[in-house]
Amino acid sequence: MRRMEDVKINKKIISPKKDIILPKEETSIIEGYKKIEKSKKKINIINFFKKNNTPHKIKSTPYISSKPRIVSKVTSLFFIISLIVGVMFWGGNIFQRANVEIVSKHQNIKYNKKQFLASKDGNANSINFEIMIVSDKKVKSIILTEPKDISEKGNGTITLYNEFTTTPQKLLAGTFLVDNNGKTYKTDSAVTIPGYKLDSKKKVIPGQITVNITAFLAGEVYNGSPSDFHINSFKGTTKYNKIYGKPKTDITGGALGLFYVLSDQDKNKIKTIAESSFKDDLINKVKALVPPGYILYKDAINFSYKVPEDLLSVNPEAEIEIEGILSVVLLDQKSLFDNIIKTSLGDISKQEIKEIVIPNLNNFSFSFVNKEQLISKDIDSISFLLDGNTEAIWRPDTDLLKMKLSGIEKTEVLPIFAQDKGINSALVKIFPPWQKNIPSDITKINILVK
């Protein structure tokens, strides 16, 4: 066994205050050890951050940019700009449009009782018209104020027939007749009943004539609707059933005793009723019947009404039947328009007339030149006056304008508008703003007329 003292250590004893000098081999071993320790520390730090999910910045290795990289940036920028310009140009063509705002010509038309002529003769200088007549009946309640002793005979109209002979049969005025109820009447006038005729089949066609008759006695008992009349003087002869009468109207007006009648005060009440609600109802009825192309002025009318003049009532409370009749003049709108254009707008072309509208012809007040003008189906001409004012408005042909504007440059727009006398001013807006031409596609041209 070797003893400890026999082991020799091949190193120098170093004083604490002096530097330790190691041999080269040992120094390299120590440096290697230090590098290993540093590597372990780095690995531990990286693992620490990974465990804590804490991002850390790893510096990339710097590099020196080269000249070809600058050229690549310029190329990319040029490509992007070209792309934008291309999209704008392509999109501009796709979404191109033009908005045109036109202020049309307006002209005031004012009349101070200007006279016109409506006629059915087809004269170009007159206005065509039609007559419409409507009627209606209404029963109104009224309190009568005048009692009166009445003795009235009923009367009516009958038709007399002659089946007895081909020779006319004469009857004197006052000829007595009897109805199927045994009541007696007299003819109001002399008549001659024509003789009968035979048709191709030898069938008798009786001669006939109408005559008014009056009850023999006063009183309400004669009022009614008899079915047959015979001539008293022919009773007991073959003429009795061959010459006879049939009622054409009822027998009315017979009265005897104290009755309430229409006084002047009562007639004024009926007039007020007729000319208020009844008249308005008829006007509304006519308005609903006015055919297209005609115009009805509220004063181009005649209104009249009828009430039974021989009204008799046992009681003061009575039901009155009023018959209202409304006659109106309907003016043809086109011929009225043409006459207004000729008299108010001077000499203008037919093409320009096509652009003009007068939307408010109803603004005028209408009156007859003849204040007592009566309206009937037989009337051929009417003179009337128009008073008031309205406006003539030009409506340019937008379809024609679109065709003229299609595809032209903005600088050529003004002369086109100047050709249309119905255009006061116009504003054109083109999208996109860099476009110099109106779109060729007319569907992309919008025209607003004000």
C-alpha positions in Angstrom: 0.0 0.0 0.0 1.2 3.3 -0.9 1.1 6.0 1.6 -0.4 9.4 1.0 2.9 11.0 1.4 4.3 9.0 -1.4 1.7 10.6 -3.9 3.1 13.6 -5.7 0.8 16.4 -6.9 2.1 18.1 -9.9 1.0 21.7 -9.3 2.3 24.8 -7.7 1.1 26.2 -4.5 -0.5 29.5 -5.2 -0.7 32.3 -2.8 -4.2 33.8 -2.4 -3.0 37.2 -3.4 -1.3 36.0 -6.5 -2.8 35.0 -9.9 -3.2 31.3 -10.7 -1.4 30.2 -13.7 -2.6 27.0 -15.2 -1.0 24.9 -17.9 -2.5 25.4 -21.4 -4.2 22.0 -21.4 -6.1 22.7 -18.2 -7.1 26.2 -19.5 -8.7 24.9 -22.6 -10.6 22.3 -20.5 -12.0 25.1 -18.3 -13.0 27.3 -21.3 -14.9 24.4 -22.8 -16.7 23.8 -19.6 -17.8 27.5 -19.4 -19.2 27.3 -22.9 -21.2 24.2 -22.0 -22.6 26.0 -18.9 -23.6 29.0 -21.0 -25.4 26.8 -23.5 -27.3 25.1 -20.7 -28.4 28.5 -19.4 -29.7 29.6 -22.8 -31.6 26.4 -23.2 -33.1 26.8 -19.7 -34.2 30.4 -20.5 -35.9 29.3 -23.8 -37.7 26.5 -21.9 -38.8 29.0 -19.3 -40.4 31.3 -21.9 -42.1 28.3 -23.6 -43.5 27.1 -20.4 -44.9 30.5 -19.5 -46.2 31.1 -23.1 -44.4 34.4 -23.0 -43.4 35.5 -26.5 -39.9 36.7 -27.0 -38.4 38.5 -29.9 -35.9 36.6 -31.8 -33.7 38.9 -33.8 -33.4 37.8 -37.4 -30.1 38.0 -39.1 -29.7 41.4 -40.8 -29.2 41.4 -44.5 -28.2 44.0 -47.0 -30.9 44.9 -49.5 -29.8 44.8 -53.1 -30.7 47.1 -56.0 -33.1 44.6 -57.7 -35.5 45.0 -54.7 -36.0 48.7 -55.5 -37.0 47.9 -59.0 -39.6 45.4 -57.7 -41.3 48.1 -55.6 -41.6 50.5 -58.5 -43.1 47.7 -60.7 -45.6 46.8 -58.0 -46.7 50.5 -57.6 -47.1 50.9 -61.3 -49.2 47.7 -61.5 -51.5 48.9 -58.6 -52.0 52.3 -60.2 -52.7 50.8 -63.6 -55.2 48.4 -62.0 -57.0 51.3 -60.2 -57.2 53.3 -63.4 -58.5 50.3 -65.3 -61.2 49.6 -62.7 -62.2 53.2 -62.7 -62.4 53.3 -66.5 -64.3 50.0 -66.8 -66.6 50.9 -63.9 -67.2 54.3 -65.4 -68.5 52.8 -68.6 -70.6 50.3 -66.7 -72.2 52.8 -64.4 -72.2 55.8 -66.7 -75.4 57.8 -66.6 -76.7 61.3 -67.3 -79.4 63.2 -65.3 -81.1 66.1 -67.2 -83.3 68.6 -65.3 -85.4 70.7 -67.6 -87.4 73.8 -66.6 -90.3 74.0 -69.1 -92.0 77.1 -70.4 -95.1 78.3 -68.5 -97.5 81.0 -69.7 -100.4 82.6 -67.8 -103.8 82.8 -69.6 -106.2 85.4 -68.2 -109.7 86.1 -69.4 -112.1 88.9 -68.4 -115.4 87.6 -69.7 -113.9 86.4 -72.9 -116.7 85.3 -75.3 -116.7 81.9 -77.1 -119.1 80.1 -79.3 -120.2 76.5 -78.9 -121.7 75.0 -82.0 -122.7 71.7 -83.5 -121.9 72.7 -87.1 -118.3 71.4 -86.9 -116.8 74.9 -87.5 -113.1 74.9 -86.6 -113.5 78.3 -84.9 -116.3 77.0 -82.6 -116.3 74.6 -79.7 -118.1 71.2 -79.9 -120.7 70.5 -77.2 -123.3 68.0 -76.1 -126.5 68.4 -74.1 -127.3 66.1 -71.2 -130.7 66.1 -69.4 -131.4 64.1 -66.3 -134.5 64.0 -64.1 -135.6 62.5 -60.8 -138.6 62.5 -58.5 -138.7 62.9 -54.7 -141.5 62.9 -52.2 -141.2 65.6 -49.6 -143.3 66.3 -46.5 -144.8 69.8 -46.1 -147.3 71.5 -43.9 -150.0 73.2 -46.0 -151.3 76.5 -44.7 -154.3 77.4 -46.9 -157.7 75.5 -46.4 -160.3 76.0 -49.2 -163.8 74.8 -50.2 -163.3 72.8 -53.3 -165.8 71.5 -55.9 -163.7 69.9 -58.7 -164.5 67.4 -61.3 -162.0 64.6 -62.1 -160.6 64.4 -65.6 -158.3 62.2 -67.7 -157.6 61.0 -71.3 -158.9 57.9 -73.1 -158.4 56.3 -76.5 -161.5 55.7 -78.6 -161.6 52.7 -81.0 -163.8 52.1 -84.1 -164.2 48.4 -85.0 -167.8 49.0 -86.3 -167.2 50.4 -89.8 -164.6 51.4 -92.3 -166.3 54.8 -92.3 -165.0 57.4 -89.8 -167.4 57.9 -86.8 -168.0 61.5 -85.6 -168.6 62.3 -81.9 -169.7 65.7 -80.6 -168.2 67.6 -77.7 -170.0 66.7 -74.5 -170.8 63.1 -75.7 -171.7 61.1 -72.7 -169.6 58.0 -71.8 -170.0 55.4 -69.0 -167.2 53.4 -67.4 -167.3 49.8 -66.2 -168.3 51.1 -62.7 -171.3 52.9 -64.1 -169.9 56.4 -63.6 -170.6 59.0 -66.3 -168.2 61.3 -68.2 -168.3 63.8 -71.1 -165.9 64.3 -73.9 -164.1 67.7 -73.8 -164.1 68.2 -77.6 -165.6 66.9 -80.8 -163.6 64.0 -82.4 -163.8 61.8 -85.5 -162.7 58.2 -85.0 -161.1 56.7 -88.2 -162.7 53.6 -89.7 -161.1 50.2 -89.2 -158.7 48.5 -91.7 -158.0 44.9 -92.6 -154.5 43.4 -92.7 -153.2 40.8 -95.2 -154.9 38.1 -93.1 -158.3 39.9 -93.1 -157.8 40.8 -89.4 -159.6 44.0 -88.3 -157.3 46.8 -87.3 -159.5 49.4 -85.5 -159.3 53.1 -86.1 -158.3 55.1 -83.0 -158.1 58.6 -81.6 -157.5 60.1 -78.1 -159.8 62.6 -76.3 -159.9 64.3 -72.9 -162.9 63.5 -70.7 -164.3 65.1 -67.6 -166.4 63.5 -64.8 -170.1 64.3 -64.9 -170.1 65.3 -61.2 -167.6 66.8 -58.7 -166.0 64.6 -56.1 -163.2 62.2 -55.3 -165.4 59.2 -56.2 -164.6 59.7 -59.8 -160.9 59.5 -59.3 -159.4 56.1 -60.3 -158.5 53.8 -63.2 -161.6 52.5 -65.1 -160.9 49.7 -67.5 -163.6 50.4 -70.2 -165.7 53.2 -71.6 -168.8 53.0 -73.8 -170.9 55.6 -75.5 -174.3 56.0 -73.8 -176.1 56.9 -77.1 -175.0 53.6 -78.7 -176.5 51.5 -75.9 -178.8 48.8 -77.3 -177.2 48.9 -80.7 -174.5 46.9 -82.4 -172.2 50.0 -82.1 -172.1 49.8 -78.3 -169.4 47.1 -78.2 -167.7 48.0 -81.5 -167.1 51.7 -80.8 -165.5 51.9 -77.3 -162.8 53.5 -75.2 -159.8 52.5 -73.1 -158.1 54.6 -70.4 -154.8 56.3 -71.4 -154.4 58.1 -68.1 -156.0 57.8 -64.7 -159.0 60.0 -63.8 -157.7 62.5 -61.2 -158.5 65.9 -59.6 -162.0 65.2 -58.4 -162.8 66.8 -55.1 -165.7 68.1 -53.1 -165.5 69.8 -49.6 -162.8 71.5 -47.5 -159.3 70.8 -48.6 -155.8 72.2 -48.0 -154.3 73.6 -51.2 -150.8 75.0 -52.2 -150.6 78.7 -51.1 -147.9 81.1 -52.4 -146.1 80.5 -49.0 -146.2 76.8 -49.5 -144.8 77.1 -53.1 -141.8 79.1 -51.8 -141.1 76.3 -49.3 -141.1 73.8 -52.1 -138.9 76.0 -54.3 -136.3 76.2 -51.4 -136.4 72.4 -51.1 -136.0 71.8 -54.8 -133.2 74.3 -55.4 -131.1 73.2 -52.5 -130.6 69.5 -51.8 -132.6 68.2 -54.8 -130.6 70.3 -57.3 -127.3 69.3 -55.7 -128.2 65.7 -55.9 -128.9 66.0 -59.6 -125.7 67.8 -60.2 -123.7 65.0 -58.5 -125.6 62.5 -60.6 -124.7 64.4 -63.8 -121.0 64.6 -62.8 -120.9 60.8 -62.5 -122.2 60.5 -66.0 -120.0 63.0 -67.8 -118.1 61.1 -70.5 -114.3 61.2 -70.9 -113.1 64.2 -73.0 -115.9 66.6 -71.9 -115.9 69.3 -69.2 -118.9 70.5 -67.1 -118.8 74.0 -65.7 -121.0 74.4 -62.6 -123.0 77.3 -64.2 -123.5 75.7 -67.6 -126.9 74.3 -66.4 -130.6 74.8 -66.3 -132.6 73.5 -63.3 -136.4 73.3 -63.2 -138.9 71.4 -61.2 -142.6 70.4 -61.2 -145.2 69.9 -58.5 -148.9 69.0 -58.9 -150.7 72.4 -59.3 -154.0 70.8 -58.4 -152.7 69.3 -55.1 -155.5 68.8 -52.6 -155.1 67.4 -49.1 -157.8 66.6 -46.5 -155.1 67.3 -43.8 -152.5 70.0 -43.6 -149.7 67.4 -43.4 -149.2 66.4 -47.0 -146.7 64.5 -49.1 -145.6 66.5 -52.2 -144.0 64.8 -55.2 -141.3 67.0 -56.8 -139.9 66.2 -60.2 -136.5 67.8 -60.8 -135.0 68.3 -64.2 -131.4 69.3 -64.8 -130.2 70.2 -68.3 -126.4 70.8 -68.8 -124.0 71.8 -71.5 -120.9 69.6 -71.8 -118.0 71.2 -73.7 -115.6 69.2 -75.7 -112.2 69.6 -74.0 -110.0 69.3 -77.1 -111.9 71.9 -79.1 -112.0 74.2 -76.1 -108.2 73.7 -75.7 -107.6 74.4 -79.4 -109.7 77.6 -79.2 -107.9 78.9 -76.2 -104.5 78.2 -77.8 -105.5 80.1 -81.0 -106.9 83.1 -79.1 -104.3 83.3 -76.4 -100.9 82.0 -77.5 -100.7 83.4 -81.0 -99.3 81.7 -84.1 -97.4 78.6 -83.0 -96.5 75.4 -84.9 -98.5 72.2 -84.7 -95.4 70.5 -83.3 -95.2 73.0 -80.4 -99.0 72.7 -79.8 -98.4 68.9 -79.1 -96.2 69.8 -76.2 -98.7 72.2 -74.5 -101.1 71.2 -71.8 -103.6 73.3 -69.9 -104.3 71.1 -66.8 -106.7 73.5 -65.0 -109.4 74.4 -67.5 -111.8 74.1 -64.6 -110.3 77.3 -63.1 -112.4 79.4 -65.4 -115.9 80.6 -64.5 -118.6 80.0 -67.1 -121.7 82.1 -67.8 -124.2 82.3 -70.7 -124.2 85.5 -72.8 -128.0 85.2 -72.7 -128.9 85.2 -69.1 -132.2 83.6 -70.0 -130.6 80.8 -72.0 -132.7 77.7 -72.1 -131.0 74.3 -72.6 -132.8 71.7 -74.7 -131.9 68.8 -77.0 -132.8 70.9 -80.1 -130.3 73.7 -79.4 -127.6 74.2 -82.1 -125.3 76.9 -80.7 -124.6 78.6 -77.4 -122.6 81.8 -76.8 -120.8 81.8 -73.4 -118.2 83.8 -71.4 -115.1 82.6 -69.6 -113.6 84.5 -66.7 -110.5 83.9 -64.6 -107.0 82.6 -65.3 -105.1 79.4 -65.7 -101.6 78.4 -67.0 -100.4 76.8 -70.2 -97.4 74.4 -69.6 -95.1 73.0 -72.2 -94.2 69.4 -71.8 -91.1 68.6 -74.1 -91.0 65.2 -75.7 -88.5 63.4 -73.4 -88.2 60.3 -75.7 -87.2 62.5 -78.6 -84.8 64.5 -76.5 -83.1 61.2 -75.3 -82.6 60.1 -78.9 -81.0 63.5 -79.8 -78.8 63.6 -76.7 -77.6 60.0 -77.0 -73.8 59.7 -77.3 -73.1 63.4 -78.0 -70.5 65.5 -76.2 -71.4 67.9 -73.4 -70.5 70.9 -75.6 -73.2 69.9 -78.1 -76.1 69.8 -75.6 -77.0 73.5 -75.6 -78.0 73.7 -79.3 -80.4 70.8 -78.9 -82.2 72.4 -76.0 -82.3 75.7 -77.9 -84.3 74.0 -80.7 -87.2 73.3 -78.3 -89.2 76.4 -77.6 -90.8 74.7 -74.6 -87.5 74.6 -72.7 -86.6 77.6 -70.6 -83.4 76.1 -69.1 -81.7 72.8 -68.6 -79.0 71.3 -66.4 -77.1 68.2 -67.4 -75.1 66.1 -64.9 -72.9 63.2 -66.1 -71.6 60.4 -64.0 -68.7 59.7 -63.6 -67.5 63.3 -63.7 -64.6 62.6 -66.1 -67.0 61.4 -68.8 -67.3 63.9 -71.7 -70.2 62.3 -73.5 -73.8 61.6 -72.8 -74.4 57.8 -72.6 -75.2 56.2 -75.9 -77.7 53.9 -74.2 -80.9 56.0 -73.8 -82.0 53.9 -70.8 -79.1 55.6 -68.9 -80.4 59.1 -69.7 -82.9 60.3 -67.1 -84.9 63.5 -67.9 -86.9 65.3 -65.2 -89.2 68.1 -66.4 -90.2 70.8 -63.9 
